[in-house]
């Protein structure tokens, strides 16, 4: 399996759709950041994975990927070396992934004041724009992987991430909200609420899994992978009574599918018949997925008169029904 196919598999199994900074053939892309980006140039790092994925997907594109991360750096450091390490390459796209040390180093009184962080980001983006480069600005990811807000610097990190979002909007550059993506992922894959070990090795620096996760997000932000759309999945499984005829099942399937065209809250619908060889279906043969953008949309669907007519249609024909709702996450 190629690197790109592996990353594509991750995203298609999949938070917020990032604004894109689409790549053109021949573009030079510079990833500017701290030690996370510096380590991203390693064999399993996110910068390396992005480079490999692009070579696989677009072998003739001549897209050049350059890593410009230095450990311990903060926004003022990036300002100091922007000309030397970034603009000298005449980049078409600059990806700025910064903010962790601006917050983290505050524990030893060496962080970046939030107003200085904001003016620095604006300066970086303006200088990149003036040089003709498009900018993808990433929010700082995490300092500790507990998802419930109990990491020591969570409140401060949220404030700095909010600044990055605001600066991106004001500067009209693309935004990649890594903090939101990390937290949403950890809510589902860190139920034990461990401080590290899921996407990071130490609460900050990326593990192999974290590098793959960030690589996917970067490829989404660069328009090379479809951005994951967070949807509420409403899964319904039917076990029909033995005397229900094929014609009756057809009627039910068609009626269920028709709901999408009659209830505007439904985003998508799909159905299928069980063909699992494992013998674990417990007699449930028909599966349906109804997707919604919000829980409110789902809640409007359930009592909707059209849906209730469908419920009456299946009454007396089911030996069992099983329903599971969940938010689709990566």
N, C-alpha and C positions, 0 to 999 in steps of 0.2 A: 504493500500500500504506500503510495507516495505521501510526502509531507503534506501536500495541499489537500489530497483526499482525506487524510486523517483529520486535518483542521476543519475541512468542510463537514465531515461527519459530526464533529463537535457542535458546530453552529446549527446544523439542520436538526439535531436532536433538541436544540434549544427551542437585554432587559430594556430596557429603554433603547429605542433606535437612535444611534448617534447620527448627528448631521455629517454628511459625507464630504470628503475632500478628494474627489476622484482623480485617479492617476491617468496620465497620458503616456504613450510610447516615448521613450527617451528621457523621461523625467528623472531628476536626481532628488532623492528623498533623504533628509538628514533627521535622525532621531536625537534630540537634544535633551539631556537630563542628568541624573545623578548616578549613584552606584547601581541602581536597578537597571538602568539603560547600559551602563558599562558592562555589567554582568550579562546583559542581553546579547552581547556579541560572542558569548561563549557557545560551545557546540550545541547546547540545548536551550540557548537563550531566545527571548522573543524576537530580537532583531534578526538573528540568524534564521529563525523559523519563517519570519515574514519574507526574508530574502529568498529562501528555498521555495516557499509557496509561490512567489511571483515568477521564479524561473520555471516552475512546473506549469503554471497556468498560462503564462505569457512568455514563452521561451524566446520569442523574437522581438520583445518589446524594448530591450536595452534599457530597462529601468535600473538605476544605480541606487543601492541602499548604503548609507553611511551611518555608523554609530558614533555619537559624540557625547557619551556619558562619562562623568568623572565622579568618583565616590566622594560623598560629603558635601556636594555642591547644592547651593540654594539659588534662589532667583538672582540675587546680586552677582553671584559668581557667573551665572549664565550671561548676564548683561556684559560683564567684563570680557568674556571670551567669544561673544557672538560673532564678531568679525573674523577672528582667527580660525575658529573651529567650525563655523557654519557658513557664513556668507561668502567666505573665500571659495567654497565649492560651487557657487552660483546655483543654489538649490531652487527647484521648482516647488517643493513642498518641504515644510519644516514641521516635525511633530515635536511638540513641547510637552514632556512628561515630568513635572516638577511639583514640589510642595511638601514632600515628606520631611526633608531635613529642615525646611522653614518652620515646621511645627515641632518635629521630634527634638531638635537641638534646643528648643526652649527650656527643656528640663535642666540644662546647664547654662541658661541665660545667653545662648548663642543662636537663638532662632531669628526669624525675620518678622518684625512687626507687621501686622496685617495690612496697614496702609502702605507700607513699603513694598509688601508682597504684591499688592494690587497695582501700584504705579510701575513696578518692575515688569509685571506681566504685560501691561499695556505698552511699555517701551519695547519689549522684545517683539511683540506682535507688529507694532508700527514699523520697526526697523526691517522686519522680514517682509512686510507688505511693500515698503518703499523699495526693497531690493527685487521686487517682482515675484516673491514666493507666496504661495498659499500656506495657511497655517492650520494645523489640527492641534487643538489644545486639550490635553488630558487633565482631568481632575486627579489630585493625589489619591492613591488607592487606600491602603489601610496601615495603621500602626497598632497591630494586635488584631486577631481574627475573631474575637468574640462579636457576635452579631447583634447583641441586645443593648449596645451603647455603654457597656461596662468597661471597655478599654480605657486606660487612664487619660488618653488624649483625644477621645472620640469627639467631645464637644468642640474642642478647638479645631480639630481636623475638619469637622463639618462646616465651620465658619470659613475656613480657607477654601474648601471645595466650593462653597457658595460664591466666594469671590471669583474663582476660576469660571464658574458658569456665567456670572454677570459680565465679566470681562470679555468672554467669548461672544456673548450677545451684543455688547456695545461695540466690539471691534469687528463684528460681522465675520468671524472666523468659525470654522467647524469645531464642534465640541465632542469630545469622547469622555463620557461620564464614567470613569473607571471606579470611582468610589461607590456609586450606586450599583454598578454591576457586581462589584465584589460583595457588597453587603447582601444583595439579593441572592447571590450564589451561596453565601455562607449560611443564610437562614435555612436553606434546604439541605446543605451538605455538611453542616457543622452543628448537628442537633445537640452534641455534647458540650457545645460552646467552649471548645478548646481555644487557647490564646494563639496557637500557631499549629502548623503541620498540615494544613489543607491546601492553601495556595501559596503559602510562604514557609520558609525554613525557620524564621525567627520572629514572625509577626510583621515583617517589613519586606525582606528580600525574597524574591520569587523562587519557589520550588520548580521542579520540572513541570508539574501540573499547572502552577501559576504562570509560568512562561508560555505554556500552550494556551492558557486562558487569555492572557494579554495579547498574544499573537493573533488569535481569532478576533478579539475586539479591535486591534489595530487594522486588520484586514477589512473589517466592517467599516471602520471610520474612513479608510482609504477607498471605499467603494468596490473592493475586490471580493467580498463575501456579502450575501444578503444579510441585512440587519435583522436580528431576531425581534419578532413582534411578540410581546408578552400578552398572552391571551388566557382567558379563563376557559378551561376545557370541561364540558359537561358530558361525561361518558355514561351511556345507557346500554345495558345488556338485557336481551330478552331470551327467555326459555319458553317456547310455545307449548301449549297443550297438544297432546298427540293427535287430536281430531281436527286441528287447524289445517286447512288445505293450502296447497301452494298458491292458489289464487288469492286466498285471504292474506297470506304473507306478502304477496305482491302489492296488494291494496295498502297494507300497513306501511311497507317500505316506501311506496310512492307518496303516501300521505305525510310520512315523516319528512321525506326530502322536500316536499312542497312547503313546509313551514318556513324555510329560508326566504322564500319569495313573498311570504305573507306577514312575517314578523320582522320588522326592520332592525331589531336589536341583535339578531343572529348575524355574525360575521362570516361563518363558514359552517358547512355541514359535510360529513362523509359517513359512509357506512360500509359494512362488510360482513361476510359470513365466516364463522370460525373454520380454520383449516389446520389448527395446531396438531402436531403428531404426538404431543405429550399426554393426551388424555386427562387433562386437568380442568376442563371447561365446566364440569359439573352440570352438563346438559344445556348450558347457555350457548346458543348457536348464532345469534345475530347481535352485532355490535354497532353502535352509533356514536358519533362525536359531534356535539353542537358547541361552537365556539363563540365567546362573547368578549368584548373589550373590558367590561367592568362587571362587578358583582351586582350593581344596580340594574344593568341590562339583563343579567340572568334572572334576577328577582322579578323583573317586569315580564319576562318570558313565561315563567312558571304559571301564573294565573291568567295569562292572555287567553281570550275567548277561543282563538284558533287552536292554541295548544290544548285547551280543555276539551275541544271537540275531538282532537286526536286521542286524548286519554280515554274518552268514551268509546272510540273506535276499537281500542285494544282490550277493553274490559271483557273479561270472560274468556279471552283467548290466550292468556299467559299463565304458565305454571310457575313462573318466577320472573322477577325483575330486579336488577342490581344497578345502582347509580353511584358514581363517584365523580366529584367535582374537584379540580385542582388548577392552580396557576401553573402554566407551562414555564419552566425555567431551564437554564442550561445545566 
